[in-house]
Amino acid sequence: MLGFSKSKCDPSLFILSDSTVTIYMLVYVDDIILTSNSPSLLQKLIDQLHKHFSLKDLGTVDYFLGIEVKFLSQGRLFLSQDKYITDLLTRVKMDDSRGISTPMVGGQQLAKEGTLFDDPTLYRSVVGALQYATITRPEIAFSVIK
């Protein structure tokens, strides 16, 4: 596709690279994020894509798939899922809960016995949402997989 190679790590990421220029294209359903160290070649790619697809350029990314993107100095990015996590807490009626310094008590033994969830679909949905939140909050990963 336009000379891009598929990333070995992420099937949604495509890379076009030579000795001096690299272009990254991240595709998710009908959303695309493009970035490059060459603004002129990036614009040429956008022009090419416009020839084949109906595109709407939303400018610099600030929110994508529940992830807030903030641009810092020296080309660094800060990724946050504050809104995503706040929305999740609201959905499960925990928006008045307080944070703790560790997401799970060390050495705690989990048991299979106990009260079943009233709504297993909600449980699976929340666990999936928490797994997604580990993108920017890796410290909860251990607790989420338990």
C-alpha positions as MATLAB code, in Angstrom:
seq = 'MLGFSKSKCDPSLFILSDSTVTIYMLVYVDDIILTSNSPSLLQKLIDQLHKHFSLKDLGTVDYFLGIEVKFLSQGRLFLSQDKYITDLLTRVKMDDSRGISTPMVGGQQLAKEGTLFDDPTLYRSVVGALQYATITRPEIAFSVIK';
ca = [
       0.000    0.000    0.000;
       1.794    3.104   -1.295;
       5.112    1.451   -0.412;
       4.335    1.027    3.280;
       5.384   -2.042    5.237;
       3.161   -3.549    7.897;
       4.603   -3.371   11.402;
       5.567   -6.707   12.927;
       4.350   -5.514   16.348;
       1.033   -3.864   15.482;
      -1.201   -4.859   12.538;
      -2.680   -1.333   12.513;
       0.686    0.382   12.014;
       2.282    0.886    8.604;
       5.764    2.308    8.080;
       7.426    3.913    5.072;
      11.108    4.456    5.662;
      14.325    5.169    3.834;
      17.684    6.470    5.034;
      16.411    9.979    5.827;
      12.606    9.933    5.991;
      10.130    7.906    8.021;
       6.345    8.083    7.805;
       4.092    6.259   10.255;
       0.455    5.556    9.440;
      -1.790    4.168   12.178;
      -5.146    2.906   10.897;
      -8.117    1.963   13.056;
     -11.361    1.226   11.185;
     -11.973    4.597    9.481;
      -9.519    6.700   11.491;
      -5.939    7.394   10.448;
      -3.078    9.067   12.277;
      -0.080   10.123   10.209;
       3.267   11.424   11.371;
       6.650   11.945    9.775;
       9.971   13.680   10.141;
       9.286   15.245    6.714;
       6.284   17.607    6.620;
       6.514   17.962    2.824;
       6.395   14.201    2.179;
       3.638   13.858    4.726;
       1.586   16.419    2.798;
       2.256   14.537   -0.464;
       0.972   11.350    1.174;
      -2.153   13.149    2.385;
      -2.719   14.462   -1.148;
      -2.352   10.911   -2.523;
      -4.800    9.541    0.023;
      -7.295   12.289   -0.897;
      -7.227   10.977   -4.480;
      -8.367    7.526   -3.337;
     -10.495    8.224   -0.270;
     -12.857   10.831    1.080;
     -10.816   12.251    3.959;
     -11.463   14.843    6.603;
      -8.303   16.333    8.097;
      -8.925   16.996   11.782;
      -5.507   18.546   12.303;
      -3.166   17.657   15.103;
      -4.388   14.700   17.136;
      -5.501   15.488   20.668;
      -7.819   12.542   21.403;
      -7.789    9.119   19.745;
      -9.577    5.934   20.829;
     -10.006    7.143   24.400;
      -6.424    8.371   24.677;
      -5.643   12.049   25.203;
      -2.489   13.205   23.401;
      -0.512   16.207   24.634;
       2.557   17.468   22.816;
       5.473   18.404   25.050;
       8.791   20.062   24.298;
      11.538   18.333   22.329;
       9.065   16.239   20.304;
       7.825   14.269   23.295;
       4.229   13.126   23.810;
       2.189   12.652   26.961;
      -0.597   10.070   26.705;
      -3.423   10.004   29.220;
      -6.731    8.195   29.598;
      -8.157   10.419   32.331;
     -11.444   11.040   30.501;
     -11.754    7.370   29.521;
     -11.193    6.237   33.124;
     -13.521    8.920   34.543;
     -16.241    7.834   32.095;
     -15.702    4.198   33.130;
     -16.008    5.093   36.824;
     -19.233    6.981   36.088;
     -20.608    4.035   34.104;
     -20.065    1.642   37.022;
     -21.265    4.185   39.598;
     -17.837    4.587   41.215;
     -17.246    8.221   40.290;
     -17.159    9.209   43.965;
     -14.492    6.614   44.853;
     -11.025    7.622   45.993;
      -7.727    6.443   44.570;
      -5.266    4.321   46.511;
      -1.502    3.998   46.250;
      -1.565    0.330   45.211;
      -4.301   -1.308   43.143;
      -4.095   -4.666   44.970;
      -3.066   -5.867   48.402;
       0.209   -7.796   48.175;
       0.012  -11.505   48.972;
      -3.782  -11.534   48.916;
      -5.210  -14.918   47.913;
      -8.153  -14.717   45.539;
     -10.869  -17.360   45.859;
     -13.224  -18.755   43.241;
     -16.017  -19.016   45.808;
     -18.303  -16.100   46.435;
     -21.313  -14.303   45.087;
     -21.749  -14.406   41.329;
     -22.072  -11.175   39.420;
     -25.642  -10.159   38.651;
     -24.577   -9.095   35.164;
     -21.616  -11.083   33.766;
     -21.705   -8.969   30.598;
     -21.053   -5.822   32.630;
     -18.210   -7.603   34.448;
     -16.555   -8.622   31.156;
     -17.032   -5.124   29.783;
     -15.399   -3.516   32.828;
     -12.475   -5.958   32.791;
     -11.958   -5.235   29.078;
     -12.088   -1.493   29.739;
      -9.547   -1.858   32.557;
      -7.277   -3.889   30.274;
      -7.462   -1.050   27.745;
      -6.626    1.449   30.498;
      -3.318   -0.359   31.081;
      -2.028    1.384   27.930;
      -1.352    4.466   30.022;
      -1.689    2.961   33.504;
       0.562   -0.134   33.464;
       0.612   -0.238   37.271;
      -2.923   -1.708   37.265;
      -2.070   -4.564   34.879;
      -1.324   -7.155   37.568;
      -4.598   -6.460   39.382;
      -6.621   -6.475   36.173;
      -5.382   -9.901   35.041;
      -6.030  -11.465   38.462;
];
